[in-house]
Amino acid sequence: MTVSKNQFYSLENIANWQLKGDEKIKLPILQRSFVWKPNQIETVWDSILRGYPIGAFLLAETTDSTFELLDGQQRSTSISLGFFNPWEEGSATFFDSKNKNYYHIPTVWIDLNPEKVSNTNRYLIRVLTRSHPWGYQAKNNSSTLSISDRKRALDIFRNAGRNVKYTELKNIDVFPFDANLPIPLVFLLKYIYGKQDATSSKEKLINQIADIKMNNQKESLYEEFISSNAFDDFIDEISKNLTSYSIPAIVLSNSLIKVANSQEKEDPTLFVRLNSQGTPLNGEELIYSIYKAEFPKSKELVESISADFIQPSRLLSFVNRLVWSDLSQNNYPNSFSVNQFRDRLNNLDFLKRLEDFIGSDNESMANKVFKRSFDILLSENKIKLPIILVKSLINDYPEIFLFYLNWIYIHYYNIKPESFSEIKKGFFYLTLFTLDKNKLPKEIWGESSKLSFWTYQSLQKLAYSNYLFITMPKISDLQVVYKMVIEKKVRWNEFYPSKEEYLKLFDNALDEKGFDEGEKSEIYKNQWNHLANQLAWNRNVLIYCQRDYFNKNFREFNSLEVLSDTNRPWDYDHIYPSSWVYQQQNVNPQIRDWHNMNANLRAISLEENRSHGNRENPKLKAEDLEASEFFITDDKEYWTKIENRIYDDQKAMYLMSAFVTRTINFYKEIYFFIVEKSL
C-alpha cells in the first residue's frame, strides 16, 4: 500500500471543496448521497468548536495531480454547510450546481446564549432543513418540535410576510425556534476569522443580524449580548480552538482503488475502517467506491438519471445485476459481494456489456431504462400516483423494482404509452400484495420475458400458481369477514376468517394443487395475515387513498435531497385522538387494538393540523370543509357521531364501525384501481 505524507486542511479549505468547487480536491458525482441526519451535523460542529478531532479524510491521488475524496464526504459537507451563507450571492458555487433550489440548502446556526443544551453537547448548534425549517428540540436534537411549537414558529415566519407553504419557505426566511439568541454559524465563523485580519467588528456582526430580520422582538437583546463581556468570553473560548484547527488527510496512491489492475486485491473496506464516526457503508456502497476508478462514465449516468428516486449506490448495483442477467440468458442475478464484483470485472464479456450499457450520454441504454421506469410510474393518466408514494415503493421493494427494470430492459422498444397505466397498476399490485418481497422476484424472474406480464389477467394467473403473492378478494367477500369485528367483537390477534371464508376470499386457489388440509390452512392464513396487515399498517395504502391530497400539497417534497432529513412534511393525525387512548384507563380493548392503524389516521399537512389537533374530536374533523380530502362518504357518517372520549360499548361500536368501514373503503380504492379498471 502506498501512502504519501499526511496533509492538513483548515476548516475554510475543507468548506471550499464544495462551496467553491476546489479544483485540487474532487468530490465525485459518484459519491454516496449525504446520509447524515441534522443531529449528526450538529454533533460534528459541537466537536469542532470544542477543539475535538473528528477523524481524518481519505484522499486518492489521480493521474492529473488532483485528489479524490474517498472517505469523509459527510464530514466535509457538514463543514461546508457551516460556512454556507445563503444571504451572500455566490456563496456556494458547487452546492448551487448540485441542487435544484439554492434556497433549500440546509443551514447551520449557533445560539450565542442558550437557555438549554443537550447533555452531550457544549454548544447549541441548530440545523434547519426544508422539512424542518424551525429546527429540532434543543434538549434532544434528534426529536422534532411539538405540533404547537411548529405552529407557533410558522406563525412567526408568516407574520414576516412569508405567506407560503412551509416547505416552500426559503432558508433566508427562517430561524431555529427552540433557541434563545441564534445566529447563522457562518456569521460567527466570519467574525472569528475576520478578527485575525481586522475585517470584522461587533458592529458589523450586529448589522448582519439586523439585516436578516430574523426576529424583530429580540434585536435589542442581540445588540446587548454582543456588546457584553459574556460575548467576548464566548468568542475567546471558541477562537482558541478554531484558529489553529486543522484536519489531517491520508493520501493513498490511486492504484489501491484500481481493482482491475491490482495484484494484491487490497481490501476495499479500508477506508470504512479509518472512519469510526461515519455512517457504515454496505456492500452496494463498497462496490460503488470501485466504480469511481473503473467506470468514469458511470458518474455521468448517475448525474443524468439523478438520485431523486433512488440512492446512487443502489442504482449502480441494479446496473450490475441487469447486465449480469442479460449475460446469463435472463437468469436471476443475485446481489454481488465486493469480491464477486471484482472477479466479474475480469470477465471481458461482462466488462464490455457493462461499458456499453452505461454508455457516455443521455442516450445510453441504462439511462433509457431508468427514465422509462420513472415515466411509467409517474405517468399522468387516469390515476396519478404521488411522487412520494413512487419513491417509497422503489425504496421499500428494491428487488421487485429490479424485476421491473429488467422487464423494461428486455421490452424497451415494444412498450407503448397506452400500456403505461396497466404496467403501473401491475407494479403497485405486486409491491403491495407480495408475501415475500425478496423471494418473489427470484421465483418469477423468467416471467420478465413476457411482454404481457403486467396485465391483471397475467398476474392473477401467476398468483394461482405461485403463493408468494395473493389473489385479490372480492369486496363483498372481504366485507363479510370484517363484519365479525363488529358482530362478534373480535380482537385483532384473533381476527381470522373461517375455512369457508378463506375459500371465498382466495377463490379456491389451492383446491386442485394437491395440498393437504394443514398445508392449505397455513397458506391461506399467511395470505390473510398479509392482506389484513397491509390494510392496517402499510402507510403506502393511506398515501394512495389520499393521492389527490398528496399530489396537491407535497409535489415539491423530495426525501432524498441533500441530506437525510427523513421526517416528513406532514403528520399522521389520529382521527380518534391518541390522547384518549394512550396511557388511559377504561379503554375498550378493540379501540386500543385499532387506534394506531390506518383506519384511524389521516395524513395532513402542518398548516392544516391544529395546534391542539390531538384533542379535536372526530365529529369536528369529519364535518370540516376539507373533510372530503380525508374521509369517504360512508365512513364519515360514523365519525360524526363521536364527539367525546368513549366509555360505553354502544359508542365503541360506532367507532369500530368507522374503523372497519374506512378499512373496506381503502380496499375498494385499491381494488378499483388494480382490478376493475383492468377488466
Sequence and secondary structure as in RCSB ss.txt:
>XXXX:A:sequence
MTVSKNQFYSLENIANWQLKGDEKIKLPILQRSFVWKPNQIETVWDSILRGYPIGAFLLAETTDSTFELLDGQQR
STSISLGFFNPWEEGSATFFDSKNKNYYHIPTVWIDLNPEKVSNTNRYLIRVLTRSHPWGYQAKNNSSTLSISDR
KRALDIFRNAGRNVKYTELKNIDVFPFDANLPIPLVFLLKYIYGKQDATSSKEKLINQIADIKMNNQKESLYEEF
ISSNAFDDFIDEISKNLTSYSIPAIVLSNSLIKVANSQEKEDPTLFVRLNSQGTPLNGEELIYSIYKAEFPKSKE
LVESISADFIQPSRLLSFVNRLVWSDLSQNNYPNSFSVNQFRDRLNNLDFLKRLEDFIGSDNESMANKVFKRSFD
ILLSENKIKLPIILVKSLINDYPEIFLFYLNWIYIHYYNIKPESFSEIKKGFFYLTLFTLDKNKLPKEIWGESSK
LSFWTYQSLQKLAYSNYLFITMPKISDLQVVYKMVIEKKVRWNEFYPSKEEYLKLFDNALDEKGFDEGEKSEIYK
NQWNHLANQLAWNRNVLIYCQRDYFNKNFREFNSLEVLSDTNRPWDYDHIYPSSWVYQQQNVNPQIRDWHNMNAN
LRAISLEENRSHGNRENPKLKAEDLEASEFFITDDKEYWTKIENRIYDDQKAMYLMSAFVTRTINFYKEIYFFIV
EKSL
>XXXX:A:secstr
  EEEEEEEEHHHHHHHHHT  SSEE  SSS      HHHHHHHHHHHHTT     EEEEE TTS EEEEE HHH
HHHHHHHH  TTSTTS HHHHHH S GGGS EEEEESS S   TT SS EEEE SS TT B SS TTSB  HHHH
HHHHHHHHHTT  S GGG  TTS   SS SSEEEHHHHHHHHHHHTTT   HHHHHHHHHHTT  GGGHHHHHHH
HTSHHHHHHHHHHHHHHTT EEEEEEE GGGT GGG SS   TTHHHHT TTS    HHHHHHHHHHHH THHHH
HHHHH SSSS HHHHHHHHHHHHHHHHTTT       HHHHHHHTT HHHHHHHHHHH SSTTSHHHHHHHHHHH
HHT  SSS   HHHHHHHHHH HHHHHHHHHHHHHHGGG  GGGHHHHHHHHHHHHHTBS TTHHHHHHGGGGG 
TTTTSHHHHHHHHHH TTB     HHHHHHHHHHHHHS   GGG    HHHHHHHTTTTTTTTT  HHHHHHHHH
HHHHHHHHHHHH HHHHHHHTHHHHHHH TT  TTSSS   S SEEEEESS GGGTTT SS  HHHHHHTTSGGG
EEEEEGGGS TTGGGS HHHHHHSTTGGGT  HHHHHHHTT  S   SHHHHHHHHHHHHHHHHHHHHHHHHHHT
GGG 
